[in-house]
Amino acid sequence: MNILVIGSGGREHALAWKLAQSPHTHRLWVAPGNAGIPLERCGGSGREAECVPIAADDLAGLLRFAEEERPDLTVVGPDNPLSLGIVDRFQQAGFRIWGPNQRAAQFEWSKAFTQNFMAVHGVPTAESGVFTDAHSAKRFAAHLGGRCAVKADGLALGKGVLLTQSMEEAERAIEDIMLRRVFGGAGAQVVIQELLEGIEVSLHALCDGHVAKLFPTSQDHKRAYDQDEGPNTGGMGTFSPAPFLTEDELLDAARKILEPWQRGCTAEGINFRGIIYPGVMLTANGPKVLEFNARFGDPETQVYLTRLENDLVELLNASVDGTLRHVELRWSTHASVCVVMASEGYPGAYERGRVITGLESVAALPNVKVFHAGTGRAGEEFVTNGGRVLGVTAWAPTLSEAQESAYAAVDLIQFEGRHFRRDIAAKALGHGPLFA
């Protein structure tokens, strides 16, 4: 098969890496890709993966490329092209594409839609309200005592959520999003939720319009700095499995969340084919959904795909075809840890073009994979080209061993201004800065 992957981050490198391993993969393009992706070779031909300089949101350009090269399957990584309707456009042109259509992707691109959907169909979630004017939003925030999650309704690159502990902070967050438009047009409408307390986990399920196949647990680390301090980011690291749920508790959480979600999709005529990814808070009153995403998480993809034993090409084909009921997902018993190395200043402003060293040394380590995200090339050198630069991922029989290996690899990689969290997986292991 000839496969086109859309996107440029660590998630897309991980998808390309896993897809390339399949003997079904003869040729692999990634648009626009990053500097690490051409390191992968296709299992069906030995050819290098190829980067194509077309932006992920350039739907017309991507469709032209598809018409020229005729990929057998297109795999959509990021949320933006899904929200713009790339799946609908490719299907209308007769191309086979994996990912939810525009209506189904609404679970991510409209938090207001999702909040209303959960209320109607009995998906457990936080007390919340949806607002189009700042005055009403502030009044609801006062009802919650200022302890809120203030969310821009639209897409904001994973950063459109401001957590507040007081009315002063809540009012400032509402004004930042709705009046000062720090997240642009995504802030025309806001969702305000009560600030839930508990342990947050990421659930993923692969869907084919009929069934949802649950993944193991993982946990992301959204805040920029150790001890969950600093601003929200697109994700500074993750690990899997997360030992906060037993297998029975995971299945119970899935029953309480995915079953009413699926019934709601059926009732509303939503044919969801792709990944559904609810962020879940494990509260004293049971699991509650913080939000839904309609694609693989990043950096959750990196830890999931280093544990997945199935052929990813075959899984995605089954998702497209509606035949997942015949497939059993297989997972390694090993744990996996991903540490994101970011540019100085991220998630704010940062410089590009800083030389990265140490990648060759890490490539020689067993059970370690560096997934590129914001990287480019300057001659023979790899350089920084984004906020999140690398996802250094290691897997081992135990979580502590995987964590140790990941950080040993991180310490070999250098670039000016690099920053990363030192406490990825510390919550699960009961040590490190979070437990100092």
C-alpha positions in Angstrom: 0.0 0.0 0.0 1.0 3.6 -0.6 0.1 5.7 2.5 -0.2 9.4 3.1 0.0 10.7 6.6 -1.1 14.3 7.3 0.7 16.3 10.0 4.1 17.3 11.2 4.5 16.6 14.9 5.7 13.9 17.2 2.3 12.1 16.9 2.8 12.0 13.1 6.4 10.7 13.4 5.1 8.0 15.7 2.3 7.1 13.2 4.8 7.0 10.3 7.2 4.9 12.4 4.6 2.3 13.2 3.0 2.3 9.7 6.4 1.9 8.1 7.0 -1.3 10.1 4.1 -3.0 8.3 4.9 -5.3 5.4 1.8 -3.8 3.7 3.5 -0.4 3.4 5.3 0.1 0.1 5.5 3.9 0.0 4.9 6.4 2.8 4.5 10.2 2.4 4.0 12.6 5.3 2.7 16.1 4.7 4.4 18.3 5.8 6.4 16.0 8.1 9.6 16.9 10.0 13.3 16.2 9.8 13.1 12.9 11.6 10.5 11.2 9.4 12.9 10.4 6.4 14.8 8.2 8.9 12.0 5.6 8.6 12.0 2.9 6.0 8.9 1.1 4.6 8.6 -2.6 5.6 7.2 -3.5 2.2 9.8 -2.0 0.0 12.8 -0.6 2.0 12.1 2.9 0.7 12.6 5.9 2.9 9.5 7.8 4.1 9.2 11.0 2.2 8.2 14.5 3.5 5.9 16.5 1.2 5.9 20.3 1.7 2.1 20.8 2.0 0.6 22.2 5.2 -1.8 20.0 7.1 -4.6 22.6 6.7 -4.0 23.1 3.0 -6.9 20.8 2.0 -6.8 21.8 -1.6 -3.1 21.2 -1.9 -3.4 17.8 -0.1 -6.2 16.8 -2.4 -4.2 17.7 -5.5 -1.3 15.6 -4.2 -3.7 12.7 -3.6 -5.0 13.0 -7.2 -1.5 12.9 -8.5 -0.1 10.1 -6.4 -3.2 8.1 -5.6 -2.5 6.9 -2.1 -4.3 3.8 -1.0 -4.9 5.2 2.4 -4.6 8.6 4.0 -4.1 8.9 7.8 -5.0 12.2 9.5 -3.0 13.1 12.6 -3.9 16.6 13.8 -7.3 18.1 14.8 -7.3 21.1 12.5 -7.7 19.3 9.1 -10.4 17.2 10.7 -12.3 20.2 11.8 -12.0 21.7 8.3 -13.6 18.6 6.8 -10.6 16.9 5.1 -12.2 13.4 5.5 -15.4 14.6 3.8 -13.5 16.1 0.9 -11.3 13.1 0.3 -14.2 10.7 0.5 -16.2 12.8 -2.0 -13.2 12.6 -4.3 -13.1 8.8 -4.0 -10.1 8.4 -1.7 -9.8 6.1 1.3 -9.1 8.1 4.4 -8.9 7.3 8.1 -10.3 9.8 10.7 -13.7 11.2 11.7 -15.7 13.3 9.3 -16.3 16.9 10.0 -19.5 16.3 11.9 -18.0 13.6 14.1 -14.8 15.7 14.7 -17.1 18.2 16.3 -16.4 16.4 19.6 -13.1 18.2 19.5 -13.6 21.4 17.6 -16.6 22.5 19.6 -16.4 22.2 23.4 -19.9 23.7 23.6 -21.3 20.9 21.3 -19.6 18.3 23.4 -20.7 19.6 26.7 -24.3 19.7 25.5 -24.0 16.2 24.1 -22.7 14.8 27.4 -25.6 16.5 29.3 -28.2 15.1 26.9 -26.8 11.5 26.7 -25.7 11.0 30.3 -21.9 11.0 29.9 -20.5 11.8 33.3 -18.9 15.2 33.4 -18.4 18.3 35.5 -21.0 20.9 36.3 -20.7 23.4 33.5 -22.1 26.1 31.4 -21.7 27.5 27.8 -21.5 31.3 27.4 -21.3 33.8 24.6 -21.0 36.9 26.8 -18.5 37.6 29.5 -21.0 38.9 32.0 -22.9 35.6 32.1 -19.7 33.7 32.2 -18.5 35.6 35.2 -21.8 35.0 37.0 -21.5 31.3 36.5 -17.8 31.4 37.6 -19.0 33.1 40.8 -21.5 30.2 41.3 -18.5 27.9 41.3 -16.6 30.1 43.7 -14.0 30.9 41.1 -12.6 27.4 41.0 -13.1 26.8 37.3 -11.7 25.4 34.0 -12.3 28.2 31.5 -12.2 26.8 28.0 -12.2 28.4 24.6 -14.9 26.7 22.6 -12.8 26.2 19.4 -9.4 24.7 18.7 -6.4 26.3 20.3 -3.5 23.9 19.7 -4.2 22.1 23.0 -3.7 25.3 25.0 -7.2 26.8 25.2 -7.9 25.9 28.8 -7.2 28.2 31.8 -7.5 26.8 35.3 -8.5 29.2 38.1 -8.6 29.1 41.8 -10.3 32.4 42.7 -12.8 34.8 41.2 -10.0 37.2 40.4 -8.3 34.6 38.3 -11.6 33.4 36.8 -12.6 36.9 35.7 -9.1 37.5 34.2 -9.3 34.2 32.3 -12.7 35.0 30.9 -11.6 38.4 29.8 -8.4 37.0 28.3 -10.4 34.5 26.2 -13.6 36.4 25.4 -12.5 40.0 25.3 -8.7 40.0 24.6 -9.0 37.0 22.4 -5.7 35.4 23.4 -6.8 32.3 21.6 -8.3 34.2 18.6 -11.7 33.2 17.2 -11.7 30.0 19.3 -12.7 32.3 22.2 -16.0 33.7 20.8 -17.7 31.2 23.1 -16.5 29.6 26.3 -17.3 26.6 28.3 -16.8 26.9 32.1 -16.6 23.8 34.2 -16.2 23.2 37.9 -12.6 22.4 38.7 -12.6 18.7 39.4 -10.2 17.1 41.8 -8.6 13.7 41.4 -6.2 11.9 39.1 -6.4 12.7 35.4 -5.9 9.9 32.8 -6.1 9.7 29.1 -8.4 7.1 27.6 -8.3 6.2 23.9 -10.5 4.0 21.8 -10.3 3.0 18.2 -13.8 3.2 16.5 -15.4 2.0 13.3 -18.9 3.5 13.5 -20.1 0.4 15.3 -17.7 -0.7 18.1 -15.0 1.1 20.2 -11.9 -0.9 21.0 -10.4 0.4 24.3 -6.7 1.2 24.7 -4.7 0.7 27.9 -4.4 3.8 30.2 -1.9 6.5 29.9 -1.3 9.8 31.6 -0.3 13.1 30.0 1.5 16.0 31.7 0.0 19.3 30.4 1.7 21.9 32.6 5.1 23.2 31.4 7.0 22.7 34.6 7.6 20.1 37.4 5.0 19.7 40.1 2.3 20.6 37.6 3.2 24.2 37.6 3.3 26.8 34.8 1.0 27.3 31.8 -0.8 24.5 29.9 1.0 23.1 26.9 0.3 20.6 24.2 1.8 18.0 26.5 5.2 17.7 28.1 5.4 13.9 28.4 3.3 10.8 29.2 3.5 7.2 30.3 1.5 4.0 29.9 0.1 2.1 31.6 -1.1 4.4 34.3 -1.5 2.3 37.5 -4.4 4.4 38.9 -7.0 2.0 37.5 -7.2 -1.8 37.8 -8.3 -3.7 34.7 -11.8 -3.9 36.1 -11.9 -0.2 37.0 -10.8 0.6 33.5 -13.6 -1.4 31.9 -16.0 0.1 34.4 -14.9 3.6 33.4 -15.2 2.7 29.7 -18.7 1.4 30.4 -19.8 4.6 32.1 -18.3 6.8 29.5 -18.1 5.1 26.1 -21.4 3.2 26.2 -23.6 6.4 26.6 -21.3 8.2 24.2 -21.9 5.5 21.6 -25.7 5.5 22.2 -25.6 9.2 21.8 -23.8 8.9 18.5 -26.3 6.4 17.2 -29.2 8.6 18.3 -27.8 11.7 16.6 -26.7 9.8 13.5 -22.9 10.4 14.1 -20.8 7.8 12.3 -17.5 8.1 14.2 -14.6 6.3 12.6 -11.2 7.1 14.1 -9.8 7.6 17.6 -12.0 9.0 20.4 -9.9 10.3 23.2 -11.7 11.4 26.4 -9.6 13.2 29.0 -11.0 11.7 32.3 -10.7 12.8 35.9 -10.9 10.0 38.5 -12.9 11.7 41.2 -14.3 10.5 44.5 -17.6 10.3 42.7 -16.4 8.2 39.9 -14.8 9.0 36.5 -15.9 12.2 34.8 -15.0 13.5 31.3 -13.1 16.7 31.1 -13.3 16.9 27.3 -13.3 14.7 24.2 -10.6 14.7 21.5 -11.2 13.2 18.0 -7.7 12.1 17.2 -4.7 10.5 18.9 -3.2 12.4 21.7 0.3 13.8 21.5 2.5 12.6 23.2 0.2 9.7 24.1 0.6 8.3 20.6 4.3 7.8 21.3 3.8 5.5 24.3 0.8 3.7 22.8 2.5 2.8 19.5 5.7 1.6 21.3 3.4 -0.8 23.2 1.1 -1.8 20.3 1.8 -5.3 18.9 -0.8 -5.2 16.1 0.0 -4.1 12.5 -1.2 -0.5 12.5 -2.1 -0.6 8.8 -4.4 -3.5 9.4 -6.0 -1.7 12.4 -6.7 1.5 10.5 -8.1 -0.4 7.6 -10.5 -2.2 9.9 -11.6 1.1 11.4 -12.3 2.5 7.9 -14.1 -0.7 6.8 -16.3 -1.1 10.0 -14.8 -4.5 10.8 -13.1 -3.9 14.1 -15.4 -6.4 15.8 -13.2 -9.1 14.2 -10.0 -7.6 15.6 -8.3 -8.1 19.0 -5.9 -5.3 20.1 -2.6 -6.7 21.4 -0.4 -4.8 23.8 3.1 -5.4 25.2 3.3 -5.9 28.9 6.2 -3.4 29.0 5.7 0.1 30.2 6.6 3.2 28.0 7.6 6.7 29.0 7.9 9.7 26.7 9.7 12.9 27.8 9.1 16.0 25.6 12.1 18.2 25.1 11.0 21.7 24.3 12.4 25.0 23.0 13.3 27.8 25.5 10.2 29.9 26.0 7.6 27.3 25.1 4.6 27.4 25.3 5.3 31.1 24.6 7.6 32.6 22.0 10.7 30.7 21.1 13.6 30.8 18.7 14.2 28.3 15.9 17.4 27.0 14.3 19.3 25.9 17.4 21.5 22.9 16.6 20.6 19.6 18.2 23.4 17.2 19.2 23.4 13.7 20.7 20.8 12.0 18.5 23.3 9.5 17.0 24.3 8.4 20.5 20.6 7.9 21.5 19.9 6.0 18.3 22.4 3.3 19.5 20.5 2.7 22.7 18.2 -0.4 23.0 14.4 0.2 23.4 14.6 3.9 23.0 13.1 5.9 20.1 13.3 9.7 19.6 10.2 10.9 17.8 10.8 14.3 16.1 8.2 17.0 16.4 9.6 20.5 15.8 12.8 19.8 14.0 14.4 20.8 10.7 17.7 20.4 8.9 20.5 22.9 8.3 22.9 21.1 6.0 23.8 17.9 7.8 22.6 19.1 11.3 19.3 18.7 12.9 17.9 22.0 14.3 15.0 23.1 16.3 11.9 24.2 14.4 9.1 24.3 16.9 8.0 24.6 20.5 8.0 20.9 21.3 11.1 19.6 19.6 11.5 15.9 20.5 9.6 13.1 22.2 12.2 10.9 23.8 10.5 7.5 24.4 11.7 4.4 26.1 10.1 1.1 27.0 11.1 -1.5 29.5 9.6 -4.3 31.7 8.8 -1.9 34.5 7.7 1.8 34.6 10.7 2.8 36.7 13.1 1.2 34.2 11.4 2.9 31.3 11.5 6.2 33.1 15.3 5.7 33.9 16.0 4.9 30.2 14.0 7.8 28.9 15.9 10.3 31.1 19.3 8.7 30.4 18.5 9.4 26.7 17.3 12.9 27.3 20.6 13.7 29.1 22.5 12.8 25.9 20.6 15.3 23.8 21.6 18.9 23.8 20.4 22.1 22.2 20.6 25.7 23.5 17.7 26.6 25.9 16.3 23.0 26.0 13.7 22.5 28.7 11.8 19.4 29.9 10.0 18.1 33.0 12.0 15.9 35.3 8.9 14.3 36.8 7.2 12.3 34.0 5.7 9.2 35.6 6.6 10.4 39.2 3.0 10.4 40.2 2.8 6.7 39.4 6.1 5.8 41.0 5.6 7.9 44.2 8.8 9.7 44.0 10.4 12.7 42.4 9.5 16.4 42.6 5.8 15.8 42.9 6.4 13.9 46.2 9.3 16.0 47.6 
